[in-house]
Amino acid sequence: MSRVGRRPIPILPGVEVSVEEGKILVRGPRGVLEMELSPGITVKVENDQVAVQRESDSLKHRSLHGLYRSLINNMVVGVSDGFSKTLEIRGVGYRATKSGNRLELSVGYSHPVVFEEPEGISFEVPNPTTVIVKGMDRQQVGNMAARIRVVRKPEPYKGKGIRYLGEYVRHKAGKTGA
């Protein structure tokens, strides 16, 4: 049995979980998240806990067991607390600004790179070199942060670019003059 899948998910205060024919619905103070369940995976809600079970020990069901437990846990945490990823921008003249629901990045191109806030995601720019991506869906938050980072990945010589907070960028030695 999956070690991850075996553990029950505690339902946090203010969160409501309901299961209807192959779907799980999680409601909380931040909103509603919904996910379809794979055939062979069942979810039971009892005693303020959610238990994920599988119908057989086949390879497919074993692999999905822990996955669905983690996804449901992320939904419960997301609708109560939410998720965030912090990106830092390093480089001379590199900066971010937010106007309305648009994030504009000036990162060395001839034009600013613009991102619109998708539904369920919000951007915060506490200072010109920091961008915080927030939302209740962990996958969406991570995906949006990755899309922003790809605009100007950190380069290994000077470390300029967009990186996650706390990300280590290995530096290389430059060319030696002859």
C-alpha positions in Angstrom: 0.0 0.0 0.0 1.2 3.5 -0.8 2.7 5.3 2.2 1.4 8.6 1.0 -2.0 7.3 0.0 -2.5 5.5 3.3 -2.5 8.7 5.3 -5.9 10.4 5.8 -6.2 14.0 4.9 -7.4 16.2 7.8 -10.2 18.7 6.8 -9.2 22.1 8.0 -11.8 24.4 9.7 -14.0 26.3 7.2 -13.4 23.7 4.5 -16.2 21.4 3.1 -15.4 18.3 1.0 -18.1 16.5 -1.0 -17.9 13.5 -3.3 -20.4 13.0 -6.2 -20.2 10.3 -8.9 -16.5 10.4 -9.9 -15.9 14.0 -8.8 -14.6 15.6 -5.6 -15.6 19.2 -4.7 -13.7 21.2 -2.1 -15.2 24.5 -0.8 -13.4 26.9 1.4 -13.0 30.6 2.3 -10.9 31.3 -0.9 -13.2 29.5 -3.3 -14.1 26.2 -4.8 -11.9 23.6 -6.5 -13.2 20.5 -8.3 -11.4 17.4 -9.7 -12.5 14.3 -11.5 -11.5 11.0 -10.0 -10.0 8.2 -12.0 -12.0 4.9 -12.2 -10.7 2.6 -9.5 -10.0 5.3 -6.9 -12.6 6.0 -4.3 -12.8 8.8 -1.8 -14.6 8.7 1.6 -15.3 11.6 3.9 -15.8 10.7 7.6 -14.9 12.2 11.0 -13.4 15.4 9.5 -11.0 13.4 7.4 -10.7 12.3 3.8 -9.6 8.8 3.0 -8.4 7.8 -0.5 -8.8 4.1 -1.4 -8.0 2.0 -4.5 -10.0 -1.0 -5.7 -7.0 -3.2 -6.7 -3.3 -3.6 -6.3 -2.6 -3.2 -10.1 0.3 -1.0 -11.0 -2.0 1.7 -12.4 -4.1 1.9 -9.2 -1.1 1.8 -7.0 0.5 4.7 -8.8 -2.7 6.8 -8.8 -3.4 6.2 -5.1 -0.7 8.5 -3.6 -1.1 11.0 -6.5 -4.8 11.5 -5.8 -4.2 11.8 -2.0 -1.6 14.5 -2.7 -3.9 16.4 -5.1 -6.8 16.3 -2.7 -4.6 17.5 0.1 -3.4 20.4 -2.1 -7.0 21.3 -2.8 -7.9 21.4 0.9 -4.9 23.5 1.7 -5.4 25.7 -1.3 -9.0 26.7 -0.5 -8.1 27.5 3.1 -4.6 29.1 3.0 -3.7 29.3 -0.7 -0.3 28.9 -2.4 2.4 31.3 -3.5 5.7 31.3 -5.3 8.2 34.1 -5.1 10.4 35.1 -8.0 13.4 37.4 -7.7 14.7 39.4 -10.7 18.5 40.1 -10.8 20.3 42.2 -13.4 21.0 45.8 -14.1 17.8 47.5 -15.3 15.7 44.4 -14.8 12.4 45.2 -13.1 8.8 44.3 -12.8 5.7 46.5 -12.6 2.0 45.8 -12.1 -0.7 47.9 -13.6 -4.2 46.6 -13.1 -4.2 42.9 -13.7 -1.1 43.0 -15.9 2.4 42.1 -15.0 5.1 43.9 -17.1 8.7 42.6 -17.0 11.5 44.7 -18.3 14.3 42.1 -18.6 16.7 43.3 -21.4 14.4 42.8 -24.4 13.5 45.7 -26.7 9.9 45.4 -25.5 8.3 44.8 -22.1 7.0 41.2 -21.6 3.4 41.3 -20.4 1.5 38.7 -18.5 -2.3 38.9 -17.9 -3.6 37.5 -14.6 -5.4 34.3 -15.4 -8.6 33.4 -13.4 -7.6 32.2 -9.9 -4.1 33.7 -10.0 -2.9 37.1 -8.7 0.4 38.9 -9.0 2.0 41.0 -6.3 5.0 43.2 -6.9 6.2 44.4 -3.4 9.4 45.9 -5.0 10.6 46.2 -8.6 12.8 43.0 -8.2 10.3 40.7 -6.6 7.2 39.1 -8.0 4.8 36.9 -5.9 2.4 34.6 -7.7 -0.6 33.6 -5.6 -3.6 31.4 -6.0 -5.5 28.5 -4.6 -4.6 25.9 -7.2 -1.0 24.7 -6.6 -0.6 23.5 -10.2 -1.7 26.8 -11.7 0.6 28.8 -9.3 3.6 26.7 -10.2 2.9 26.7 -13.9 2.5 30.5 -14.0 5.7 31.0 -12.0 7.5 28.7 -14.4 6.2 30.6 -17.4 7.4 33.9 -15.9 10.8 32.4 -15.1 11.3 31.1 -18.7 11.2 34.7 -20.0 14.7 35.2 -18.8 16.3 32.2 -17.0 19.2 32.8 -14.7 22.5 32.6 -16.7 25.5 30.9 -15.2 28.1 33.6 -15.7 26.7 36.6 -13.9 23.5 35.1 -12.5 21.3 37.6 -14.3 17.7 36.6 -14.9 14.5 35.5 -13.1 14.9 32.9 -10.4 12.8 31.4 -7.6 13.4 32.8 -4.1 16.2 30.7 -2.7 17.2 29.0 -6.0 20.9 28.2 -6.3 22.4 29.1 -9.6 25.8 27.5 -10.2 28.3 30.0 -11.5 30.9 29.2 -14.2 34.3 30.8 -14.7 34.5 33.2 -17.6 37.0 33.1 -20.4 40.6 33.8 -19.4 42.4 36.5 -21.4 45.4 35.3 -23.3 
